[in-house]
């Protein structure tokens, strides 16, 4: 019988697991690129059938699928593979919630390259990249707009369900860093009298407008191209959406930006911040807390801010912090500040 001390003996396995973590990333990327999850969903359940369906070597498919089974993306029994619930929901290309396209952004050379120089970023206290993510017209944001909308769709729907716009008159919504446009589009779909203004870099807005037309709200969608800190927003907005934006900047810059937003709101209007929000301990919940490292690696001064910090920013900008809402099933939260 094992003693408590034996059960607590140090083990190198977590260390080896972390150092070899890139292998899981590479395996999942390969399986997405080869459409292995879709092939299995369509009935190609054995290595020979999957190899035939994906035009790959049987040996390669067998080894890759076995590895994915070890990682619980697949299950294997009697030589036949089946999808895990997560893989069936998010990695079958025919699923409405397919997320495989996110590799275009999450695994591009710029995003991954930030972590190749993480040691220097830690020494510096900010990104050591020569070209970081907040540069004007950075092409990585085109990749983000193309690939990340399915991941953002649930939180956009959740935000639109939580924040009401007037239905007895026309309303105006400004969507900051609009990207794929899904946050503003969600409000336009829910409120037929809402007009959406999407602000982003010029090289991104072409896709934003295409998506607005695709979702049937193109006639109520206009754009402002350029730097959100420099461009004139206009006035009388009922709502300004700030999704996944503030984490790129330091607190003082965030307050300056929110103050600009406050001036563009009509009385009673609101700013809706959407962010990963770690607890005050900064180590929970896991995804929100870990996101701070992404900001260290990829931005000069960004961070994952706690709810108290975000509410303090709103107060300093002259806005009254309101209730925060979880945007399940993600770890994102919506934080309102009202004028």
HELIX and SHEET records of a PDB file:
HELIX    1   1 UNK A    4  UNK A    7  1                                   4    
HELIX    2   2 UNK A   13  UNK A   19  1                                   7    
HELIX    3   3 UNK A   21  UNK A   34  1                                  14    
HELIX    4   4 UNK A   36  UNK A   41  1                                   6    
HELIX    5   5 UNK A   47  UNK A   54  1                                   8    
HELIX    6   6 UNK A   58  UNK A   70  1                                  13    
HELIX    7   7 UNK A   85  UNK A   90  1                                   6    
HELIX    8   8 UNK A  100  UNK A  102  5                                   3    
HELIX    9   9 UNK A  103  UNK A  106  1                                   4    
HELIX   10  10 UNK A  109  UNK A  116  1                                   8    
HELIX   11  11 UNK A  118  UNK A  124  1                                   7    
HELIX   12  12 UNK A  140  UNK A  147  1                                   8    
HELIX   13  13 UNK A  149  UNK A  162  1                                  14    
HELIX   14  14 UNK A  182  UNK A  190  1                                   9    
HELIX   15  15 UNK A  202  UNK A  214  1                                  13    
HELIX   16  16 UNK A  218  UNK A  220  5                                   3    
HELIX   17  17 UNK A  246  UNK A  248  5                                   3    
HELIX   18  18 UNK A  251  UNK A  264  1                                  14    
HELIX   19  19 UNK A  286  UNK A  298  1                                  13    
HELIX   20  20 UNK A  307  UNK A  316  1                                  10    
SHEET    1   A 2 UNK A  74  UNK A  77  0                                        
SHEET    2   A 2 UNK A  80  UNK A  83 -1                                        
SHEET    1   B 7 UNK A 221  UNK A 225  0                                        
SHEET    2   B 7 UNK A 194  UNK A 200  1                                        
SHEET    3   B 7 UNK A 171  UNK A 176  1                                        
SHEET    4   B 7 UNK A 237  UNK A 243  1                                        
SHEET    5   B 7 UNK A 265  UNK A 276  1                                        
SHEET    6   B 7 UNK A 332  UNK A 338 -1                                        
SHEET    7   B 7 UNK A 320  UNK A 326 -1                                        
END                                                                             
